[in-house]
Amino acid sequence: MKKRFFPFVMLFVLFLVPCAVLASGSVLTNPLGESSIEKIVGRLIKAVLGLSGTAALAMFVYGGILMVLSQGAKEKVTKAKDTLKWAVFGLAFVFISYTVLDTIITLLQKTAS
């Protein structure tokens, strides 16, 4: 009995509730605040690059902590150095990709205007 009831509840929630909201005469606003695709994609790319930069910075801190806590053990020092090296490469990649994408987005916005 419960398995038959679930699809009806989902149909009600997915179709009838939005219809009731639209029928009430309320105005739906754009939650993104932008209507052009270029600006939305630009914001999305900047957000992803910001998150990846944060992750690279966290790995840099983690590598530094590994280096401090290695106590001179050769394997731990090597692991810490590799972590720091790849964190630096990651940050460099994020900065370069941000610069390239920001230039492309700026050019696209100028040509769209």
C-alpha positions in Angstrom: 0.0 0.0 0.0 2.8 2.4 0.9 4.6 1.8 -2.4 1.6 2.9 -4.4 1.1 6.0 -2.3 4.6 7.5 -2.8 4.3 8.2 -6.6 1.1 10.1 -6.0 2.7 12.2 -3.3 5.6 13.0 -5.6 3.2 14.0 -8.4 1.4 16.3 -6.0 4.6 17.9 -4.8 6.2 18.2 -8.2 3.3 19.5 -10.2 0.4 20.7 -8.1 2.3 22.8 -5.6 4.2 24.9 -8.2 0.9 25.4 -10.1 -0.7 26.7 -6.9 2.1 29.1 -6.3 2.0 30.5 -9.9 -1.8 30.7 -9.7 -1.6 32.9 -6.6 -0.3 35.8 -8.7 3.1 36.0 -6.9 6.0 37.1 -9.0 9.0 34.8 -9.2 12.4 36.5 -9.1 15.6 35.3 -10.5 17.7 34.0 -7.6 21.0 34.4 -9.5 20.5 38.1 -10.2 21.8 37.8 -13.7 20.1 37.0 -17.0 23.0 36.6 -19.3 24.6 33.2 -19.8 28.1 34.7 -20.0 27.9 36.3 -16.5 26.4 33.1 -15.0 29.1 30.9 -16.4 31.7 33.5 -15.4 30.5 33.4 -11.8 30.5 29.6 -11.8 34.0 29.4 -13.1 35.3 31.9 -10.5 33.6 30.0 -7.7 35.1 26.7 -8.9 38.6 28.3 -9.2 38.2 29.8 -5.7 37.3 26.4 -4.2 40.3 24.8 -6.0 42.6 27.5 -4.8 41.4 26.9 -1.3 42.0 23.2 -1.6 45.5 23.8 -2.9 46.2 26.2 0.0 45.0 23.5 2.4 47.3 21.0 0.9 50.2 23.5 1.3 49.4 23.9 5.0 49.1 20.1 5.3 52.5 19.6 3.6 54.0 22.2 6.0 52.6 20.4 9.0 54.0 17.1 7.7 57.4 18.7 7.3 57.4 20.0 10.9 56.2 16.7 12.3 58.5 14.5 10.2 61.3 14.6 12.9 63.9 14.0 10.2 62.6 10.7 9.0 63.6 10.4 5.3 60.4 8.9 4.1 58.2 11.5 5.9 60.4 14.4 4.7 60.1 13.2 1.1 56.3 12.9 1.4 56.1 16.4 2.9 58.3 17.8 0.1 56.2 16.1 -2.6 53.0 17.4 -1.0 54.4 21.0 -0.9 55.7 20.7 -4.5 52.3 19.6 -5.8 50.5 22.2 -3.7 52.7 24.9 -5.3 52.0 23.5 -8.8 48.3 23.4 -7.9 48.3 27.1 -6.8 50.2 28.1 -9.9 47.7 26.2 -12.1 44.8 27.9 -10.3 46.3 31.4 -10.8 47.2 30.8 -14.5 43.8 29.3 -15.2 42.0 32.2 -13.4 44.0 34.7 -15.5 43.2 33.0 -18.8 39.5 32.4 -18.0 39.1 36.0 -16.7 40.6 37.3 -20.0 38.3 35.1 -22.0 35.2 36.0 -20.0 36.0 39.7 -20.3 36.4 39.4 -24.1 33.1 37.5 -24.4 31.3 40.1 -22.4 32.7 42.9 -24.5 31.7 41.2 -27.7 28.2 40.4 -26.3 27.6 44.0 -25.5 
